[in-house]
Protein backbone atom coordinates (compact mmCIF):
# COMPACT_ATOMS: atom_id res chain seq x y z
CA UNK A 1 0.00 0.00 0.00
CA UNK A 2 1.41 3.37 -1.01
CA UNK A 3 1.26 6.10 1.61
CA UNK A 4 0.84 9.57 0.18
CA UNK A 5 3.19 12.33 1.19
CA UNK A 6 1.84 15.84 1.65
CA UNK A 7 3.87 19.00 1.18
CA UNK A 8 3.43 21.48 4.02
CA UNK A 9 5.16 24.84 3.76
CA UNK A 10 5.64 26.57 7.11
CA UNK A 11 5.34 30.28 7.81
CA UNK A 12 7.74 31.92 10.28
CA UNK A 13 4.92 32.97 12.62
CA UNK A 14 3.75 29.35 12.81
CA UNK A 15 7.18 28.35 14.12
CA UNK A 16 7.08 31.17 16.68
CA UNK A 17 3.57 30.35 17.86
CA UNK A 18 4.32 26.64 18.19
CA UNK A 19 7.31 27.49 20.35
CA UNK A 20 5.17 29.72 22.58
CA UNK A 21 2.52 27.01 22.92
CA UNK A 22 5.04 24.17 23.24
CA UNK A 23 3.52 22.19 20.38
CA UNK A 24 5.45 19.53 18.48
CA UNK A 25 4.27 20.81 15.12
CA UNK A 26 5.92 18.01 13.16
CA UNK A 27 4.13 15.26 15.09
CA UNK A 28 0.85 17.19 15.25
CA UNK A 29 0.73 17.94 11.52
CA UNK A 30 1.43 14.32 10.56
CA UNK A 31 -1.27 13.16 13.00
CA UNK A 32 -3.73 15.74 11.63
CA UNK A 33 -3.16 14.72 8.01
CA UNK A 34 -2.75 10.97 8.70
CA UNK A 35 -0.02 10.95 6.08
CA UNK A 36 3.69 11.34 5.81
CA UNK A 37 4.64 14.98 5.45
CA UNK A 38 7.38 16.77 3.57
CA UNK A 39 7.98 19.85 5.72
CA UNK A 40 9.24 22.75 3.64
CA UNK A 41 10.80 26.07 4.63
CA UNK A 42 11.19 28.34 1.62
CA UNK A 43 14.14 30.71 1.51
CA UNK A 44 12.11 33.90 2.19
CA UNK A 45 10.85 32.35 5.46
CA UNK A 46 14.35 31.24 6.41
CA UNK A 47 15.66 34.74 5.64
CA UNK A 48 12.90 36.30 7.73
CA UNK A 49 13.75 34.05 10.70
CA UNK A 50 17.44 34.88 10.28
CA UNK A 51 16.66 38.62 10.34
CA UNK A 52 14.63 38.11 13.51
CA UNK A 53 17.40 36.04 15.12
CA UNK A 54 19.89 38.90 15.01
CA UNK A 55 17.55 41.18 16.98
CA UNK A 56 18.46 41.56 20.63
CA UNK A 57 14.93 40.90 21.84
CA UNK A 58 12.83 38.03 23.15
CA UNK A 59 11.53 37.45 19.62
CA UNK A 60 15.13 37.35 18.40
CA UNK A 61 16.07 34.73 20.99
CA UNK A 62 13.08 32.62 19.98
CA UNK A 63 14.07 32.88 16.33
CA UNK A 64 17.54 31.54 17.22
CA UNK A 65 15.91 28.55 18.92
CA UNK A 66 13.63 27.98 15.93
CA UNK A 67 16.66 27.46 13.70
CA UNK A 68 16.78 23.96 15.24
CA UNK A 69 13.28 23.32 13.88
CA UNK A 70 14.44 24.37 10.43
CA UNK A 71 16.82 21.41 10.40
CA UNK A 72 13.75 19.16 10.22
CA UNK A 73 12.48 20.96 7.12
CA UNK A 74 13.51 20.67 3.53
CA UNK A 75 15.09 23.94 2.51
CA UNK A 76 13.77 25.18 -0.83
CA UNK A 77 15.33 28.10 -2.66
CA UNK A 78 12.44 30.22 -3.84
CA UNK A 79 13.04 33.68 -5.21
CA UNK A 80 10.74 36.54 -4.31
CA UNK A 81 9.70 39.04 -6.92
CA UNK A 82 10.90 42.63 -6.59
CA UNK A 83 7.71 43.86 -4.90
CA UNK A 84 6.75 40.51 -3.36
CA UNK A 85 6.37 40.04 0.40
CA UNK A 86 7.14 36.81 2.26
CA UNK A 87 3.39 36.13 2.35
CA UNK A 88 3.17 36.65 -1.42
CA UNK A 89 5.99 34.13 -1.89
CA UNK A 90 4.25 31.60 0.41
CA UNK A 91 1.02 31.93 -1.58
CA UNK A 92 2.81 31.56 -4.91
CA UNK A 93 4.82 28.56 -3.68
CA UNK A 94 1.69 26.84 -2.34
CA UNK A 95 -0.22 27.35 -5.58
CA UNK A 96 2.66 26.30 -7.85
CA UNK A 97 3.52 23.22 -5.76
CA UNK A 98 0.08 22.14 -4.51
CA UNK A 99 1.22 22.57 -0.92
CA UNK A 100 -0.63 23.11 2.32
CA UNK A 101 0.40 26.24 4.24
CA UNK A 102 0.85 26.22 8.03
CA UNK A 103 0.41 29.75 9.37
CA UNK A 104 -0.79 31.72 12.37
CA UNK A 105 -1.46 34.83 10.28
CA UNK A 106 -5.22 35.41 10.03
CA UNK A 107 -5.03 37.64 6.95
CA UNK A 108 -2.80 35.17 5.11
CA UNK A 109 -5.10 32.31 6.13
CA UNK A 110 -8.12 34.12 4.66
CA UNK A 111 -6.22 34.98 1.49
CA UNK A 112 -5.22 31.34 1.00
CA UNK A 113 -8.72 30.01 1.66
CA UNK A 114 -10.14 32.49 -0.89
CA UNK A 115 -8.03 30.81 -3.57
CA UNK A 116 -8.72 27.26 -2.28
CA UNK A 117 -5.31 26.58 -0.78
CA UNK A 118 -5.57 24.36 2.33
CA UNK A 119 -4.32 25.91 5.56
CA UNK A 120 -3.22 24.49 8.89
CA UNK A 121 -3.56 26.77 11.90
CA UNK A 122 -3.65 26.55 15.69
CA UNK A 123 -7.07 26.33 17.30
CA UNK A 124 -7.85 26.83 20.97
CA UNK A 125 -4.13 27.32 21.69
CA UNK A 126 -3.56 23.57 21.83
CA UNK A 127 -4.68 21.83 18.65
CA UNK A 128 -4.15 22.13 14.96
CA UNK A 129 -6.93 22.46 12.45
CA UNK A 130 -6.96 21.95 8.70
CA UNK A 131 -9.14 24.27 6.62
CA UNK A 132 -9.85 23.08 3.10
CA UNK A 133 -8.99 19.76 1.55
CA UNK A 134 -5.47 18.72 0.70
CA UNK A 135 -4.88 17.91 -2.96
CA UNK A 136 -5.35 14.23 -3.83
CA UNK A 137 -1.67 13.96 -4.66
CA UNK A 138 -0.63 16.26 -1.80
Secondary structure, 3 states (H helix, E strand, C coil): CCCCEEEEEECHHHHHHHHHHCCCHHHHHHHHHCCEEEEEEEHHHHHHHHHHHCCCCHHHHHHHHHHHHHCCCEEECCCCCCCCCHHHHHHHHHHHHCCEEECCCHHHHHHHHHCCCCEEEEECCCEEEEECCCCCCC
